[in-house]
Amino acid sequence: MSGATWEVAESCVDSLNMELVATYYKRLHPTKPELAARRIEAIGYQVGLQLAERYTRDRPRFSDHLESIKFICKDFWAEVFKKQVDNLKTNHKGVFVLQDNRFRWLTRISVDALPLAGAQNESAVAANAVRASQAAGQYLYFPCGLIRGALTNLGVPCGVSAEVTTLPACAFVVRIKV
Amino acid sequence: MIVCVAVVGHNNNPLYLQSFVDDDNTLKFHYIVHCSLDVIEEKVSNSKRAGVNLNETFLGLLYPTEDYKVFGYMSNTKIKFVLVTTDHDLRDADVRNFFRRLHGAYVDAASNPFHVPGKRITSAAFAERVSNVVKTFGFGAAA
């Protein structure tokens, strides 16, 4: 069993994440979106713990936080999202911003556009972008938990939040707890 | 002969301990494994200062006792694996291979959705994998 690579169809993962959000937000906690978000994040956390254990096999131990974050940006991202993080920024005080310009799990999300009154109606375009970001936000609690779980297991206790600017780009903000 | 295998969590909490001798004196092995944790701690913090062996997961021989030799391995997630054996001339490669396979078994056990992180491993499948790894130790068999 060890050594073999196990793969999962991407469409299954996409559907699972969509259904996870639908179940928690619409069925289980329709009136408490914060609770639903926390629950989804907790599931991601557990998965992240397990994935970190698996992906760091046969790898020398990391000596500091930056190395762990780099591992998340490169190898972990490549395993889970099939690409690497596009940009990593830090303020050297424990905050890291992982910018992904084409986040895999958001590439197939689209929002019904509001009817545009004029061809160059900028405010309507902007409004659509805001709605898209809001809609995408709830699908990012699972990956947030995933990253937090992986980092916590690697000895980097942290909080992770996500920001969507324009689909499918998004940024994950990692705040290391001291 | 391997007499004991143990898995210890990142807070030095015991996750799994299995002895492979008949007298069933597991308490003795708890002592030995507990002692080895200090040696692991020392090795890990020293390697950072000395810059040698570059944070390798395999920690080598931790300490010999009168009857046993104790080997250690620490994963990236601070999970420690301890091996207690009576053999005196072991090949390094065999021990490394043993720990690699043990780690593999642990990874699969930890990925079990019914396993609570930080709690003892109770899975029968894991116990079987471990005794399998122990049985084939030294034969160069691949999992």
Interface residues (C-beta under 8 A of the other chain):
Chain A: M1 S2 G3 Q46 L49 Q50 A52 E53 R54 T56 R57 D58 R59 P60 R61 F62 S63 N153 L154 G155
Chain B: H10 V44 K48 L54 N55 E56 T57 M74 S75 N76 T77 K78 I79 R100 R101 H103 G104 A105 Y106 V107 D108 A110 S111 P113 P117 A142 A143
